[in-house]
Amino acid sequence: MQIFDSIAERRIREAQERGEFDDLPGMGLPLTLDDNALVPEDLRVAYRLLKNAGFVPPELAAHGELRELEQLLQAAEDDGERRQLFSRINFLLTRTATGRRRGHLQVDADYYERIAEHLQRPRG
């Protein structure tokens, strides 16, 4: 396998020297990396495949919602609105922490059914 790695590295280096990567979209901009800190390392590849197929696990959806709520909290001007946002944030944090304490990620029934249906569809 090491021979393939060295061939790939050499070809990439040659393409860089020829300037083939110079005008790519997003050049000079920071990479947008998905934050998958809530997903155990051994499940990250599977979750990425599911996400690319249009399935977002509830845990990752909750993580995204937490980020949105944090932004809304920073902009909130009303104490009542802040309390509602804190309440939702606490709920999401408790739910994700409970799943981690159990040693596995919880998959709700609706999400499970969607995955099962997708996997049963004929490909062609």
VONU-440766 format. One record per atom (N, C-alpha, C): x, y, z; residue in three letters. Coordinates in steps of 0.05 Angstrom, whole numbers, padded with zeros to 5 digits, always signed. Layout:
XYZALA...
***
This chain:
+00016-00024+00000MET+00000+00000+00000MET+00017+00025+00000MET+00041+00023+00010GLN+00059+00046+00012GLN+00067+00056-00016GLN+00069+00039-00035ILE+00076+00047-00062ILE+00054+00065-00074ILE+00028+00058-00069PHE+00006+00074-00079PHE+00006+00102-00066PHE+00012+00103-00040ASP+00014+00128-00026ASP+00035+00146-00039ASP+00058+00135-00044SER+00080+00151-00055SER+00074+00160-00083SER+00061+00143-00099ILE+00053+00151-00126ILE+00032+00174-00125ILE+00013+00171-00108ALA-00008+00192-00105ALA+00005+00218-00096ALA+00023+00217-00076GLU+00036+00241-00066GLU+00052+00254-00089GLU+00066+00238-00104ARG+00082+00249-00126ARG+00065+00263-00147ARG+00042+00250-00154ARG+00024+00262-00174ARG+00011+00288-00164ARG+00005+00288-00138ILE-00007+00313-00127ILE+00014+00335-00127ILE+00039+00329-00120ARG+00060+00349-00120ARG+00065+00359-00148ARG+00065+00342-00168GLU+00069+00350-00196GLU+00046+00368-00205GLU+00022+00361-00198ALA-00001+00378-00205ALA+00001+00405-00192ALA+00010+00406-00167GLN+00013+00432-00154GLN+00034+00449-00168GLN+00056+00436-00176GLU+00077+00451-00190GLU+00068+00462-00217GLU+00050+00447-00230ARG+00039+00457-00256ARG+00017+00478-00251ARG+00009+00482-00227GLY-00011+00503-00221GLY-00040+00493-00225GLY-00045+00467-00225GLU-00071+00457-00231GLU-00091+00462-00208GLU-00081+00469-00184PHE-00099+00474-00162PHE-00102+00504-00156PHE-00090+00521-00173ASP-00090+00550-00167ASP-00117+00564-00168ASP-00134+00555-00186ASP-00159+00570-00190ASP-00184+00554-00180ASP-00180+00538-00160LEU-00203+00522-00150LEU-00222+00540-00134LEU-00248+00534-00134PRO-00267+00549-00118PRO-00260+00548-00089PRO-00262+00571-00076GLY-00257+00572-00047GLY-00227+00574-00040GLY-00211+00578-00060MET-00182+00580-00054MET-00177+00604-00036MET-00161+00599-00015GLY-00154+00620+00004GLY-00175+00624+00026GLY-00197+00610+00024LEU-00218+00612+00045LEU-00215+00589+00065LEU-00223+00594+00090PRO-00221+00572+00109PRO-00240+00549+00102PRO-00231+00525+00109LEU-00248+00501+00104LEU-00271+00501+00123LEU-00294+00492+00113THR-00317+00489+00130THR-00318+00459+00138THR-00310+00454+00163LEU-00309+00426+00172LEU-00334+00421+00190LEU-00346+00398+00186ASP-00368+00390+00203ASP-00358+00384+00231ASP-00373+00394+00251ASP-00366+00388+00278ASP-00381+00363+00286ASP-00366+00341+00289ASN-00378+00316+00296ASN-00368+00306+00323ASN-00364+00324+00341ALA-00354+00317+00368ALA-00373+00300+00383ALA-00399+00301+00377LEU-00418+00284+00392LEU-00420+00256+00381LEU-00406+00250+00359VAL-00407+00224+00347VAL-00382+00208+00355VAL-00385+00184+00366PRO-00362+00168+00372PRO-00345+00164+00347PRO-00318+00163+00351GLU-00300+00162+00328GLU-00306+00138+00310GLU-00313+00115+00321ASP-00318+00091+00304ASP-00344+00093+00288ASP-00361+00113+00293LEU-00386+00116+00278LEU-00385+00140+00259LEU-00364+00156+00259ARG-00363+00180+00243ARG-00365+00175+00213ARG-00353+00155+00203VAL-00354+00149+00174VAL-00383+00142+00167VAL-00395+00124+00183ALA-00423+00116+00177ALA-00442+00140+00178ALA-00438+00157+00198TYR-00455+00180+00200TYR-00451+00200+00177TYR-00427+00203+00168ARG-00422+00220+00144ARG-00436+00209+00120ARG-00435+00183+00116LEU-00448+00170+00093LEU-00478+00175+00095LEU-00490+00171+00118LEU-00518+00176+00122LEU-00525+00205+00117LEU-00509+00223+00127LYS-00514+00252+00123LYS-00513+00259+00094LYS-00494+00248+00079ASN-00492+00254+00050ASN-00515+00242+00035ASN-00528+00222+00046ALA-00552+00210+00034ALA-00577+00224+00042ALA-00575+00246+00059GLY-00598+00261+00067GLY-00609+00254+00094GLY-00595+00238+00109PHE-00604+00230+00136PHE-00585+00243+00157PHE-00597+00259+00174VAL-00581+00271+00195VAL-00590+00258+00222VAL-00571+00246+00236PRO-00579+00233+00262PRO-00589+00254+00281PRO-00608+00247+00298PRO-00619+00266+00317PRO-00598+00279+00335PRO-00577+00265+00342GLU-00556+00277+00359GLU-00542+00300+00344GLU-00537+00296+00319LEU-00524+00318+00303LEU-00543+00341+00298LEU-00569+00334+00294ALA-00588+00355+00290ALA-00590+00372+00316ALA-00589+00358+00339ALA-00590+00373+00365ALA-00566+00390+00368ALA-00543+00380+00359HIS-00518+00396+00361HIS-00521+00421+00344HIS-00531+00418+00319GLY-00535+00442+00302GLY-00555+00461+00314GLY-00576+00451+00327GLU-00596+00468+00339GLU-00583+00483+00363GLU-00566+00470+00378LEU-00552+00483+00400LEU-00536+00507+00390LEU-00522+00504+00368ARG-00507+00526+00357ARG-00525+00549+00349ARG-00548+00543+00336GLU-00567+00564+00329GLU-00578+00578+00353GLU-00585+00562+00374LEU-00596+00574+00398LEU-00576+00592+00412LEU-00551+00584+00411GLU-00530+00601+00423GLU-00528+00628+00409GLU-00531+00628+00382GLN-00531+00653+00367GLN-00555+00670+00374GLN-00578+00657+00376LEU-00603+00671+00383LEU-00601+00683+00411LEU-00588+00669+00429LEU-00585+00678+00457LEU-00568+00703+00458LEU-00547+00704+00441GLN-00530+00728+00440GLN-00545+00752+00431GLN-00565+00748+00413ALA-00580+00770+00402ALA-00606+00777+00417ALA-00613+00759+00436ALA-00638+00763+00451ALA-00637+00788+00468ALA-00659+00803+00467GLU-00661+00828+00483GLU-00680+00826+00506GLU-00698+00807+00505ASP-00719+00804+00525ASP-00712+00781+00544ASP-00717+00785+00570ASP-00711+00764+00590ASP-00728+00739+00586ASP-00753+00743+00578GLY-00770+00720+00573GLY-00760+00703+00550GLY-00751+00716+00529GLU-00739+00702+00506GLU-00714+00687+00515GLU-00697+00700+00531ARG-00673+00687+00541ARG-00679+00662+00557ARG-00700+00664+00574ARG-00708+00641+00591ARG-00717+00618+00573ARG-00732+00624+00552GLN-00741+00603+00534GLN-00717+00590+00520GLN-00699+00606+00511LEU-00675+00596+00497LEU-00658+00579+00516LEU-00654+00588+00541PHE-00639+00572+00560PHE-00653+00546+00566PHE-00679+00547+00568SER-00694+00522+00573SER-00690+00502+00551SER-00691+00511+00526ARG-00687+00493+00503ARG-00658+00483+00502ARG-00639+00500+00508ILE-00611+00492+00508ILE-00607+00471+00530ILE-00618+00475+00554ASN-00615+00455+00576ASN-00627+00429+00568ASN-00651+00430+00555PHE-00664+00405+00547PHE-00646+00389+00527PHE-00635+00403+00507LEU-00618+00390+00487LEU-00593+00379+00500LEU-00580+00394+00518LEU-00556+00385+00531LEU-00562+00360+00549LEU-00584+00360+00562THR-00591+00338+00579THR-00596+00313+00562THR-00610+00317+00540ARG-00617+00294+00523ARG-00591+00282+00511ARG-00573+00298+00501THR-00548+00287+00489THR-00530+00275+00511THR-00529+00287+00535ALA-00513+00276+00556ALA-00524+00249+00566ALA-00550+00246+00566THR-00563+00221+00574THR-00555+00199+00554THR-00555+00204+00529GLY-00547+00185+00508GLY-00519+00176+00512GLY-00501+00195+00518ARG-00473+00188+00522ARG-00468+00172+00547ARG-00483+00177+00568ARG-00480+00162+00593ARG-00488+00133+00590ARG-00507+00128+00572ARG-00516+00101+00567ARG-00495+00085+00551ARG-00476+00099+00540GLY-00455+00085+00525GLY-00462+00081+00495GLY-00484+00092+00487HIS-00491+00090+00458HIS-00508+00115+00451HIS-00510+00119+00426LEU-00527+00141+00416LEU-00555+00130+00412LEU-00574+00145+00421GLN-00602+00137+00417GLN-00611+00144+00389GLN-00626+00126+00377VAL-00637+00132+00351VAL-00667+00131+00354VAL-00681+00153+00348ASP-00710+00153+00351ASP-00723+00136+00329ASP-00747+00127+00334ALA-00761+00109+00316ALA-00765+00120+00288ALA-00772+00145+00286ASP-00776+00157+00259ASP-00750+00157+00243ASP-00728+00164+00255TYR-00702+00164+00241TYR-00695+00135+00233TYR-00699+00116+00250TYR-00694+00088+00244TYR-00710+00079+00221TYR-00736+00086+00220GLU-00753+00078+00198GLU-00744+00090+00172GLU-00736+00115+00172ARG-00727+00128+00147ARG-00702+00114+00137ARG-00683+00107+00154ILE-00659+00093+00146ILE-00667+00066+00134ILE-00684+00051+00148ALA-00692+00024+00139ALA-00705+00025+00112ALA-00723+00045+00108GLU-00736+00048+00082GLU-00716+00054+00060GLU-00697+00071+00066HIS-00677+00079+00046HIS-00660+00055+00038HIS-00653+00039+00058LEU-00636+00016+00052LEU-00651-00006+00037LEU-00677-00007+00039GLN-00693-00028+00026GLN-00700-00021-00003GLN-00697+00005-00010ARG-00704+00013-00038ARG-00685-00001-00058ARG-00697-00010-00080PRO-00680-00021-00101PRO-00661+00000-00113PRO-00638-00007-00119ARG-00618+00011-00131ARG-00617+00006-00161ARG-00613+00027-00175GLY-00611+00022-00204GLY-00608+00046-00220GLY
***
